[in-house]
């Protein structure tokens, strides 16, 4: 994309790094080409990725609560004109992340918020050169970054140049790669929850398991009959006894041996 301004009058590098202080210095009132370059590349990026709105604009970056950094790839052409080749917007954000084992993390990570190479400049190594410049300038590696809504093409790019495969997609639309979690400690380690079915089965087993005798009287101690039991036995014995005729041979022998009279 061509812009009618010689960016070499204000930029020192073909991949120019611009933080908030730089953007404020190159305000639209004095350097309209900076805001124009960012807004034009941001609009092209949104259309290329199929987003419903433009997410990279000069005013949004300057007014954002968190510091963000923009990289612009450009080249000077004939006269006072320049060609815009690509845009890369990054910034640190605190994210809540989950790994493949369902451990939860709260991490402040370098986030790749927008990455776009003008279609006529693609497949010429510009994307890799731009991304490498950013990693070195921010002193991070690709697997330490979080990626906001990475496209299929961007995931293929990361796999080709940085061997990053199988991204762990997050509920906040970010993606990180498994190696991101190496050496990090989860804020909330995953604890398996017992399912309702398993809980009911455990309760059923417990209800059918005989409880141990906790009485102070041991099971092997001799049993002592209660007074009521003794009285019942005596009553039953008395009911079952047949009276003896004193004049019978048995009665005579009984009274002779016992030397007393029958009392029942």
Secondary structure, DSSP 4 states (H G I P E B T S, - for coil): -EESS-GGGT--SSEEEE-HHHHHHT-TTT-HHHHHHHHHHHHHHHHHHT-SS----HHHHHH-SS-EEEEEEEEE-STT-EEEEEEEEEEEEEEEEE-TT--EEEEEEEEEEEEEE-GGG-SSSHHHHHHHHHHHHHT--GGGEEEET--HHHHHHHHHHH---S-EE-TTSEEE-GGGGTT---SB---PPPPHHHHHHHHHHHHHSPPP--SSS-TTSPP---HHHHHHHHHHHHHHPPP--TTSHHHHHHHHHH-S----
